Amino acid sequence: MPGEKFFHDAVRFSSCVVQDFTPSVSAHTEPREICPVTADQTARFARKSADDSAAIVADIYGIDRWGHGFFEVLPSGHLALRNPLDPDARPLSLPDIVSDLQARGIEAPLLLRVGDFLRSAMMEVHGAFSSAIEKTGYKNTYRGVFPIKVNQQAQVVDRIVEYGRAMDFGLEAGSKPELVIALSHSLPANALIVCNGVKDAEFIQLATLSRKLGFNTVIVLESPKEADTVIQVCKDLDVEPMLGVRVKLTNTVGGKWAKSSGDRSTFGMNTEQLVSVMDKLRDANMLHCLKLQHSHLGSQVPDVNDVRRSVTEACRYFTEMTREGAPLTHLDLGGGLGFDYTGEKRAAENSINYTVDEYATNVVEIVGYAMDEAKIAHPVLVTESGRAVAASSSMLVFTVLEATLYDAPTMSLPQAGDHHLMSDLAAVANYLAADRLQECLNDATFYRDEMRALFRRNYIDLRQMARAERLHMWLLTRIRALAVDVEDGSEINEQLEEMSDIYHCNFSLFQSLPDVWAIDQLHPITPLQMLDQTPDRRAILSDITCDSDGKIDQFILSDRVAGALPVHSLPEDQPYYMGVFFVGAYQETLGDLHNLFGDTNVVTIEFLPEGGFDLAHEQEGDTIAEVLSYVEYDPADCITAFRRMVDRATTSGRLTSSERRDLMRAFRESIAGYTYYE
C-alpha cells in the first residue's frame, strides 16, 4: 500500500547508525492476510499532503480502523486518548501521561486502566439493549451481568459495580472465591448474581442464604448430580433458592473458542439431563424455584448469524420448559458478544462482523418473536458480556531497552586469503536489480549459509565469518530498498519480514500478555510517540524473560496482519514507548511468574471535565520479595543465608568490610525492588 511505500522510502534513504554485529535470524510465523489494499485507500493516501505525516503514519498502524474512537494521533506525533463520554474534550497525550506518572515515581512497564473506557463500554452494551427493547416493543427489560473471571482485579470489579449501579448491572461468579467477591459488594436491588460452574454444598449454602440479605443470587444447575445437592442443602436450610438451569445448545459457533459451544461443550446439560432435573425439582416440590434458563451462546462469537441461530434454539428450550410447568422469568444468553481487536469488521478469530447495536437488536427481536408465537410473557434478558465490557479499558505500556539490527550500512569487501565463497557472496551485488530480487536473496542466503558451514568445520576463522555476515546484511539492506515497489504480501516481502530487527522490551509476555503466547491472540501494538515520522525499520518485539517464546511476531497493520511491526530507529535522548491495547479481558489474571517477573505497576485514571486526568488508583508492581513468597521462599531467610556467606568471605579476607557493606546493601535493595528492568 502507499503507506508502506513511505516506510520503504525511509529505509532506502535513511542513514541511521546500526550495530556492528549480525546475529543469525530465526524464522517466524507466516503473516496472515486480512484484506487487500483498496483503490480508495490508494487515492486517500495520494490526497494527503506533506503536512499530514501524522495521519499517514497512523494509517500504517490502522489506528482509526481498530481504535473504536478511543485514540487519536496528535500533530506532535503522540498517540492520545479520547474521552468517549465527552467527544469534544481535548485528547490526552499518552506519552505525557506516562511522563506525569514517572514524575510521581510510577515507572514503566505499567498497566494503564482508563475508567471512562470501562464506563463507556458498559453504557454501550446496556444502551444497545435498551434501545432495541424500545424500538421493537419488547415487553420486559435487560440486565447486564459481568463475569468476574474476565478480570477479577478489585479496582475493575469495584468500578463495574459503581458505574453499573444506574443500569442494575450484576456479577457472575463461577467459583466460591468469585462468589465471595460478589457478595462483598452492595449491588443494586434489581441486579443479579449468577452462580455458574461446579458447586459444592458450601457454595450452595452461601448462595442460598445470601438471598436473605436481599441479593438476587441465582444458582445455575449444571448437572443432575448438582441438582440433588441443591435440593438437599435447601431442605436442610429450609430456604427456597432462586434456581436456573444451564442448557447446552446444539448449534456450534465459529471462531477461536468454538468448543465452548455446541453439545460437546464442557458445562451444562443436554436435553435428557434437563428433563431429568425438571422431574427432580417437581418431585421435591421445588420446580416453582426455577426462574432462569442459562444458554451460553459461545465466546467471542465472530459471526452474527451464529448468534441468531443460537438465540433461536435457546428460545425453543425456554418455551418448552415453560410448557412443562417451569415458571421461567429470565433468559440468560451467557457470553458471546465479541470484541473487534483488529478492526477487520468481519467474521474472523480476532474480529466480528456485527456491532453491539446489531447484536442487541437481533437478540431482542428473536426472543420477542419466539415468545409472542408461543404466547409466553417476555422474559428479562440477561447477557454475561465480559470481553466486550472490559477489553478496551486497559493497555500495557513499556519501553524498548535496545535493538538487535539486521542490516549493515556499508559493504564488507573480501580480503586476500578469504575463501572463494566470500567473493561469490560479494558478486551478488553486481546483478542486484528489481527484476532479480528473489534470485539475489536466494544466492546471498545460500553463500552465507555455506560460509557458516565452513566456520562450523573450522575452515574459516571468526573474523572472516564476521565479514561474511556483515556483507550478507548489507545485501539484505539493498534488497529491502529495491523491494519497495514489489506487491506487499509477496514471497520476497514475507522472507524479508522474517529477517526483521529485534526490539528488546521491558515486559514479560507470560505475565502481561499470556494469550498472545498461548493462543495467538492479537492485540493492536503501536509506538506511543514519533507518529509524525515515518517508521524506518521493521521489528519483532522480544520481552526480557529468558525464553525464546517470549516474543511477539504478529502485528495488526492497516491492511493485514504482518510478521513485523514498522518502528523507528531508537532515539538516543528519550525513551521509546510501546503500547499494547485492549488487554482488559483475561490477561491480568491469566499471567504467570515466568522467570519470577511479577505484576507490573498498575494505575487507573479518569478524565477530568476541565481537561487532564485524575489518578484514581495506583497499585505498585510486585517486589522481588513478594514474588519469592509466591514460590515458597521466605525473603528474610534468603537475606540471612546470603549474609552468612558474605560474613564467611569477609572473615577469610576475600571481602573487605566496605565491600561487605555494599554487597549486603545491593542484595537488600534488590529483594525490595521491582522485578523488571529499572
C-alpha positions in Angstrom: 0.0 0.0 0.0 1.2 3.6 -0.4 1.6 4.0 3.4 4.0 1.1 3.2 6.0 2.8 0.5 6.6 5.7 2.8 8.2 3.2 5.1 10.3 1.6 2.4 11.4 5.0 1.1 12.6 5.9 4.5 14.6 2.6 4.6 16.1 3.5 1.2 17.3 6.9 2.1 17.9 6.8 5.9 21.5 6.8 7.2 20.8 5.6 10.7 23.6 4.1 12.8 23.4 0.4 13.3 25.1 -2.1 15.5 28.3 -3.6 14.1 27.4 -7.2 14.5 24.9 -9.5 12.9 23.5 -12.5 14.7 21.6 -15.3 13.0 18.0 -14.9 12.3 15.3 -17.3 13.4 12.2 -18.0 11.3 8.8 -16.6 12.4 5.2 -17.4 11.7 3.9 -16.7 8.2 2.0 -13.4 8.1 -1.8 -13.7 7.7 -3.6 -11.5 5.2 -6.6 -9.5 6.4 -7.7 -7.8 3.2 -6.2 -6.2 0.1 -5.5 -2.5 -0.2 -8.4 -0.8 -1.9 -8.3 1.8 -4.7 -10.0 4.1 -2.2 -7.1 3.7 0.2 -4.6 4.5 -2.6 -6.5 7.7 -3.6 -6.8 8.7 0.1 -3.0 8.5 0.5 -2.4 10.3 -2.7 -4.5 13.2 -1.5 -2.5 13.7 1.7 0.0 16.5 1.8 3.4 16.6 3.5 1.7 18.3 6.5 -0.4 15.2 7.1 2.5 13.0 8.2 0.9 12.0 11.5 -2.3 10.9 9.7 -0.2 8.9 7.2 1.8 7.1 9.9 -1.5 6.5 11.8 -2.8 4.8 8.7 0.2 2.5 8.6 -0.8 1.1 12.0 -4.6 1.2 11.3 -5.3 3.2 14.4 -8.5 4.6 13.0 -9.6 1.2 12.0 -9.2 -0.7 15.2 -9.2 2.2 17.7 -13.0 2.3 18.4 -12.8 6.1 18.6 -10.6 5.9 21.8 -7.4 7.1 20.2 -6.1 10.0 18.1 -2.6 10.8 16.7 -1.7 14.4 17.6 0.3 16.7 15.2 3.2 16.3 17.7 3.3 12.6 16.8 1.9 11.5 20.2 -0.8 8.9 20.5 -3.6 10.4 22.5 -6.6 9.1 24.5 -10.0 10.4 23.6 -12.8 10.7 26.2 -15.7 8.6 24.7 -18.1 10.2 27.2 -17.1 13.7 26.0 -16.1 13.7 22.3 -15.4 17.4 22.3 -12.9 17.2 25.2 -9.2 17.7 24.4 -7.4 14.4 23.8 -4.7 13.4 26.3 -1.2 12.6 25.1 -0.3 9.1 26.2 3.5 9.9 26.4 2.6 13.0 28.6 0.5 10.8 30.8 3.4 8.3 31.2 5.8 11.2 31.9 3.5 12.5 34.5 3.2 9.1 36.2 7.0 8.7 36.0 7.4 12.1 37.8 5.2 10.6 40.6 7.5 7.6 40.8 5.4 5.2 38.8 7.7 3.6 36.2 7.0 1.6 33.1 6.3 -1.2 32.4 2.8 -0.4 33.7 -0.8 -1.4 33.1 -2.8 1.7 32.4 -6.6 1.4 33.1 -8.9 4.1 31.8 -12.1 4.2 33.9 -14.0 6.2 31.2 -13.3 3.4 28.7 -14.8 0.9 31.0 -17.9 3.0 31.8 -18.4 3.7 28.1 -18.3 0.0 27.2 -20.9 -0.8 29.9 -23.1 2.0 28.7 -22.8 0.9 25.1 -24.0 -2.7 25.9 -26.8 -1.5 28.2 -27.8 1.3 25.8 -27.9 -1.0 22.8 -30.4 -3.4 24.6 -32.5 -0.5 26.0 -32.7 1.0 22.5 -33.6 -2.4 20.9 -36.3 -3.0 23.6 -37.8 0.4 22.9 -37.7 0.1 19.1 -39.2 -3.4 19.0 -41.8 -3.0 21.7 -40.3 -5.8 23.8 -42.3 -6.2 27.0 -39.6 -6.6 29.6 -36.1 -5.3 30.5 -32.4 -6.1 30.2 -29.9 -7.0 33.0 -26.2 -7.0 32.3 -24.0 -9.3 34.3 -20.2 -9.1 34.3 -18.3 -12.4 34.6 -15.8 -11.9 37.4 -13.4 -14.4 35.8 -12.8 -12.0 32.9 -11.0 -9.6 35.2 -11.0 -10.3 39.0 -8.9 -7.3 40.0 -10.6 -5.4 42.8 -10.3 -2.0 41.0 -12.0 -3.3 38.0 -14.9 -5.1 39.8 -15.4 -2.1 42.1 -15.7 0.2 39.2 -18.1 -2.1 37.3 -20.4 -2.1 40.4 -20.0 1.7 40.7 -20.5 2.5 37.1 -23.3 -0.1 36.7 -25.4 0.9 39.6 -27.8 3.0 37.5 -28.0 0.2 35.0 -28.7 -2.6 37.5 -25.5 -4.3 36.4 -24.8 -7.6 38.2 -22.0 -10.1 38.6 -21.4 -13.7 37.5 -19.5 -16.0 39.9 -18.0 -19.2 38.6 -16.3 -20.3 41.9 -16.5 -19.8 45.6 -13.9 -17.1 45.7 -15.7 -15.2 43.0 -19.0 -15.6 44.9 -17.2 -14.1 48.0 -16.1 -11.1 45.8 -19.7 -10.6 44.5 -21.2 -10.8 48.0 -18.8 -8.2 49.3 -20.3 -5.6 47.1 -23.5 -3.6 47.7 -25.3 -4.3 44.5 -28.5 -2.5 43.2 -31.7 -4.1 44.3 -32.5 -5.4 40.8 -29.0 -6.7 40.0 -28.3 -10.4 39.6 -25.6 -12.6 41.0 -25.5 -15.6 38.6 -23.6 -18.6 40.0 -22.2 -20.9 37.3 -19.6 -23.7 37.4 -19.2 -26.7 39.7 -20.7 -26.1 43.1 -20.2 -28.0 46.4 -22.6 -27.9 49.4 -20.7 -24.9 50.9 -21.0 -22.9 47.7 -24.7 -23.7 47.5 -25.3 -22.9 51.2 -23.6 -19.5 50.9 -25.5 -18.6 47.7 -28.9 -19.7 49.1 -28.5 -17.9 52.4 -27.4 -14.7 50.7 -31.0 -14.3 49.4 -31.9 -13.3 53.0 -29.6 -10.3 52.6 -31.5 -9.1 49.6 -29.2 -10.5 46.9 -30.8 -11.9 43.7 -28.5 -14.9 43.8 -29.3 -17.4 41.1 -27.8 -21.0 41.5 -27.5 -22.3 37.9 -27.7 -26.1 37.9 -25.0 -27.7 35.8 -25.9 -31.4 36.2 -28.4 -33.8 37.7 -26.0 -34.6 40.5 -25.7 -30.9 41.3 -29.5 -30.7 41.4 -29.5 -33.4 44.1 -27.1 -31.5 46.2 -29.0 -28.2 45.9 -32.3 -30.0 46.8 -30.7 -31.5 49.9 -28.9 -28.3 51.1 -32.0 -26.1 50.6 -34.2 -28.6 52.5 -31.7 -28.6 55.4 -31.7 -24.8 55.4 -35.4 -24.6 54.9 -34.8 -21.7 52.5 -36.1 -21.5 48.9 -33.4 -20.8 46.4 -33.6 -18.9 43.1 -32.6 -21.5 40.5 -31.5 -21.6 36.9 -30.5 -24.4 34.6 -27.7 -24.4 32.1 -28.9 -25.9 28.8 -26.4 -26.9 26.2 -27.3 -25.6 22.7 -26.5 -27.9 19.8 -25.5 -25.0 17.5 -21.7 -24.7 17.3 -20.4 -21.2 16.6 -17.2 -20.4 14.8 -14.1 -18.7 16.0 -11.2 -19.4 18.3 -13.5 -20.6 21.1 -15.8 -22.7 19.0 -15.5 -25.6 21.5 -17.2 -23.5 24.2 -20.4 -24.0 22.3 -22.4 -27.0 21.0 -23.4 -30.2 22.7 -19.8 -31.2 23.2 -19.1 -28.1 25.4 -18.0 -28.8 28.9 -20.7 -27.2 31.1 -24.4 -27.6 31.1 -27.0 -30.3 30.4 -28.3 -32.0 27.3 -32.0 -32.4 26.7 -32.3 -35.7 28.5 -30.5 -34.4 31.6 -32.6 -31.2 31.5 -35.8 -33.3 31.6 -34.4 -35.4 34.5 -33.6 -32.3 36.5 -37.0 -30.8 36.0 -38.6 -34.0 37.2 -36.3 -34.0 40.3 -37.3 -30.4 41.1 -41.0 -31.3 40.6 -40.8 -34.3 42.9 -39.1 -32.2 45.5 -41.8 -29.5 45.2 -39.1 -27.0 44.0 -40.0 -26.6 40.3 -41.5 -23.2 41.2 -38.0 -22.1 42.2 -36.7 -22.5 38.6 -36.7 -18.9 37.3 -33.8 -18.7 34.8 -32.6 -20.6 31.8 -28.9 -20.2 31.0 -27.8 -21.0 27.5 -24.2 -19.9 26.7 -24.0 -18.8 23.0 -20.2 -19.2 22.9 -17.2 -17.0 23.5 -16.1 -14.2 21.1 -18.6 -15.2 18.5 -17.4 -13.8 15.2 -20.5 -14.2 13.0 -23.9 -12.6 13.8 -25.6 -15.5 12.0 -24.3 -17.8 14.7 -25.8 -15.5 17.3 -29.2 -15.7 15.5 -29.2 -19.5 15.3 -28.2 -20.0 18.9 -30.7 -17.5 20.3 -33.4 -19.1 18.2 -32.5 -22.5 19.7 -32.4 -21.1 23.2 -35.9 -19.8 22.8 -37.2 -23.3 21.9 -35.9 -24.6 25.2 -37.4 -21.7 27.1 -40.8 -22.2 25.6 -40.8 -25.9 26.1 -39.6 -25.7 29.7 -42.4 -23.1 30.3 -45.0 -25.6 28.9 -43.6 -28.2 31.2 -44.5 -26.0 34.1 -41.3 -24.2 34.9 -42.2 -20.5 35.8 -39.2 -19.1 34.0 -38.8 -15.3 34.2 -35.2 -14.8 33.0 -33.4 -15.9 29.8 -29.6 -15.7 30.3 -27.7 -16.0 26.9 -24.3 -16.0 28.6 -21.3 -14.7 26.8 -20.7 -14.4 23.1 -20.7 -10.7 22.3 -17.4 -10.3 20.6 -14.8 -7.6 20.5 -13.2 -6.3 17.3 -9.4 -6.4 18.1 -8.2 -5.9 14.5 -10.8 -3.6 13.0 -11.5 -6.0 10.2 -15.2 -6.0 10.8 -15.6 -9.5 9.5 -16.1 -13.0 10.9 -12.6 -13.8 12.0 -10.8 -15.1 15.1 -9.9 -11.7 16.4 -12.8 -9.7 14.9 -16.6 -9.7 14.5 -18.9 -8.9 11.6 -21.5 -7.0 13.7 -21.9 -4.1 16.0 -23.1 -4.1 19.6 -26.4 -2.5 18.4 -26.8 -5.2 15.8 -26.1 -7.9 18.4 -28.7 -6.5 20.8 -31.3 -5.9 18.1 -31.0 -9.5 16.9 -31.3 -10.9 20.4 -34.3 -8.8 21.3 -36.2 -9.3 18.0 -35.7 -13.1 18.0 -36.7 -13.6 21.7 -39.7 -11.3 21.3 -41.0 -13.1 18.2 -40.5 -16.5 19.7 -42.3 -15.6 22.9 -45.2 -14.0 21.0 -45.5 -17.1 18.8 -45.6 -19.3 21.9 -48.0 -16.9 23.7 -45.5 -16.6 26.6 -44.6 -13.5 28.6 -41.4 -11.8 27.5 -38.6 -12.8 30.0 -35.9 -10.5 31.5 -33.0 -10.7 29.1 -29.6 -11.4 30.6 -26.2 -11.5 29.0 -22.8 -12.0 30.5 -20.7 -9.8 28.2 -17.2 -9.8 29.8 -14.8 -9.3 26.9 -16.9 -6.6 25.2 -17.1 -4.7 28.5 -13.5 -5.0 29.9 -11.2 -5.4 26.9 -10.9 -1.8 25.9 -10.3 -0.5 29.4 -6.6 -1.5 29.8 -3.4 -1.1 27.9 0.2 -2.2 28.6 2.9 0.4 28.3 6.6 -0.4 28.2 9.9 0.8 26.9 12.2 -0.6 24.3 15.6 -1.2 26.0 17.8 -1.9 23.0 17.7 -3.3 19.5 19.4 -6.1 17.5 19.5 -4.7 14.0 19.7 -7.0 10.9 21.3 -4.8 8.3 24.6 -3.1 7.6 25.1 0.4 6.1 28.4 -0.4 4.5 29.7 -3.3 2.4 32.4 -5.6 3.8 34.8 -6.4 1.0 36.6 -9.8 0.5 40.2 -9.8 1.6 43.3 -11.7 0.4 43.2 -15.2 1.6 39.4 -15.3 2.0 37.5 -18.4 0.9 36.2 -18.0 -2.7 32.6 -18.1 -1.3 33.3 -14.7 0.1 33.9 -13.4 -3.4 30.8 -15.3 -4.6 28.7 -13.5 -1.9 30.1 -10.1 -2.9 29.4 -10.7 -6.6 25.7 -10.8 -5.9 25.8 -7.0 -5.8 26.8 -7.0 -9.5 23.4 -8.3 -10.6 21.3 -6.9 -7.9 18.2 -5.4 -9.7 14.5 -5.0 -9.1 13.6 -7.8 -11.5 16.1 -10.3 -9.9 15.4 -9.7 -6.2 14.3 -13.3 -5.4 17.3 -14.7 -7.2 19.7 -12.3 -5.3 18.1 -13.2 -2.0 18.4 -16.9 -2.7 22.0 -16.6 -3.7 23.0 -14.3 -0.8 21.4 -16.6 1.7 23.0 -19.7 0.1 26.5 -18.3 0.1 26.1 -17.0 3.7 24.9 -20.4 4.9 27.8 -22.2 3.1 30.2 -19.8 4.9 28.6 -20.7 8.2 29.1 -24.4 7.4 32.8 -23.8 6.8 33.1 -21.9 10.1 31.5 -24.8 12.0 34.0 -27.2 10.4 37.0 -24.9 11.3 37.8 -24.0 7.6 37.5 -20.2 8.1 38.2 -18.1 11.2 36.0 -15.8 13.3 36.9 -12.5 11.5 36.2 -13.9 8.1 32.8 -15.2 9.3 32.0 -11.8 10.7 32.8 -10.1 7.4 30.6 -12.6 5.6 27.7 -11.9 8.0 28.1 -8.2 7.5 28.2 -8.5 3.7 25.1 -10.6 3.8 23.3 -8.0 5.9 24.4 -5.2 3.5 22.9 -7.1 0.6 19.7 -7.5 2.6 19.6 -3.8 3.1 19.9 -3.2 -0.6 17.3 -5.8 -1.4 14.8 -4.2 1.0 15.4 -0.8 -0.6 14.7 -2.3 -4.1 11.6 -4.2 -2.9 9.6 -1.0 -2.3 7.6 -1.4 -5.5 7.0 -5.2 -5.0 3.5 -6.0 -4.1 3.1 -6.3 -0.3 2.5 -9.8 0.9 4.6 -11.3 -1.9 7.0 -14.1 -1.1 10.1 -11.8 -1.2 8.5 -9.4 1.3 7.4 -12.3 3.6 11.0 -13.6 3.5 12.4 -10.2 4.3 9.9 -9.8 7.2 11.4 -13.0 8.7 14.8 -11.1 8.8 13.4 -8.1 10.7 15.1 -6.4 13.6 14.5 -7.5 17.2 13.5 -4.7 19.7 14.1 -5.9 23.2 11.4 -4.6 25.5 10.9 -4.2 29.3 8.0 -6.5 29.9 7.1 -10.2 30.3 4.9 -11.7 27.7 3.9 -14.6 30.0 2.9 -12.3 32.9 1.1 -9.5 31.0 0.0 -10.9 27.6 -0.4 -14.7 28.2 -3.0 -15.1 25.4 -0.5 -13.8 22.8 1.8 -16.6 23.7 -0.7 -19.4 24.4 -3.5 -18.9 21.7 -2.1 -16.4 19.2 -4.4 -13.7 20.4 -3.9 -10.4 18.5 -3.7 -7.1 20.2 -3.0 -3.8 18.5 0.5 -2.5 19.2 2.0 0.8 18.2 4.7 3.2 19.3 3.3 6.0 21.5 5.4 8.7 20.0 7.2 9.8 16.8 4.0 9.0 14.9 4.6 12.2 12.9 7.7 10.5 11.5 7.7 7.6 9.0 8.9 4.4 10.7 12.2 3.5 9.1 12.6 -0.1 10.4 10.7 -3.3 10.9 11.0 -5.4 14.1 9.6 -8.1 16.2 9.3 -7.5 19.9 11.2 -9.6 22.5 10.5 -9.5 26.2 13.1 -9.8 29.0 12.3 -13.3 30.0 14.9 -15.9 29.4 12.7 -17.8 26.9 12.8 -18.0 23.1 8.9 -17.9 23.2 9.0 -14.5 24.8 8.4 -12.6 21.6 5.6 -11.0 19.6 5.8 -11.6 15.8 2.3 -11.0 14.6 1.1 -7.4 14.3 -2.1 -5.6 13.2 -1.5 -3.1 10.4 -4.0 -1.2 8.4 -4.3 -3.8 5.7 -3.1 -7.1 7.1 -1.5 -9.0 9.9 2.2 -8.7 9.4 5.2 -10.7 10.7 7.0 -7.4 11.7 6.0 -4.1 13.1 7.1 -0.8 11.5 9.1 1.0 14.1 11.5 4.0 14.3 15.2 3.9 14.9 15.6 4.2 18.7 16.1 7.8 19.8 19.2 8.5 21.9 17.8 11.3 24.0 14.4 9.8 25.2 12.7 6.5 25.9 10.9 4.8 23.1 7.5 3.7 24.5 5.3 1.0 23.0 1.6 0.4 23.8 -0.4 -2.9 23.6 -4.1 -2.2 23.6 -7.3 -3.9 24.7 -5.8 -6.1 27.3 -8.5 -5.7 29.9 -10.1 -9.1 29.4 -8.4 -12.2 30.9 -4.7 -11.0 30.6 -4.3 -9.7 34.1 -5.4 -12.9 35.9 -4.0 -15.5 33.5 -0.4 -14.2 33.7 2.2 -16.4 35.3 5.5 -15.9 37.1 7.9 -17.0 34.3 11.4 -16.1 35.4 9.7 -14.7 38.5 8.6 -11.5 36.8 5.6 -10.3 38.8 2.7 -7.9 38.2 3.6 -4.6 36.7 2.7 -1.3 38.2 -1.0 -0.6 37.7 -2.7 2.8 37.5 -6.3 3.7 36.9 -7.0 7.2 35.5 -10.3 9.1 34.8 -10.7 12.1 32.6 -11.4 15.4 34.3 -14.2 17.6 32.9 -11.8 20.6 32.8 -9.1 18.6 31.0 -6.3 16.4 32.2 -6.8 13.3 34.3 -7.2 12.2 37.8 -5.1 9.4 39.2 -7.9 7.3 40.6 -5.8 4.4 41.9 -2.2 3.2 42.0 -1.0 -0.3 42.7 2.7 -0.8 42.9 4.1 -3.8 41.0 5.3 -6.8 42.7 8.7 -6.6 44.5 11.2 -9.4 44.3 10.4 -10.3 47.9 6.7 -10.6 47.1 7.4 -12.8 44.1 9.7 -15.0 46.1 7.0 -15.6 48.7 4.6 -16.8 45.9 7.0 -19.7 45.3 7.5 -20.6 48.9 10.7 -18.6 49.7 10.9 -16.5 52.9 12.7 -13.3 51.9 14.1 -13.0 55.4 15.6 -16.4 55.2 17.2 -15.5 51.8 18.8 -12.4 53.4 20.0 -14.5 56.4 21.5 -17.2 54.2 23.3 -14.6 52.0 24.6 -12.7 54.9 26.2 -15.9 56.4 28.1 -16.4 53.1 29.2 -12.8 53.0 30.4 -12.9 56.6 32.4 -16.1 55.9 34.0 -14.4 52.8 34.8 -11.3 55.0 36.3 -13.4 57.7 38.5 -15.2 55.2 39.7 -11.9 53.7 38.0 -12.3 50.3 35.8 -9.3 51.0 36.7 -6.1 52.7 34.4 -4.5 55.3 33.3 -1.8 52.8 32.7 -4.5 50.1 30.6 -6.4 52.6 28.5 -3.3 53.3 28.0 -2.6 49.6 27.1 -6.2 48.8 24.6 -6.5 51.6 23.0 -3.2 50.6 22.7 -4.3 47.0 21.1 -7.6 48.0 18.6 -5.9 50.3 17.7 -3.2 47.7 17.3 -5.9 45.0 15.0 -8.0 47.1 12.9 -4.9 47.9 12.9 -3.7 44.3 10.7 -4.1 41.2 11.1 -7.3 39.3 11.5 -5.5 35.9 14.4 -3.6 34.4 14.9 -0.3 36.4 
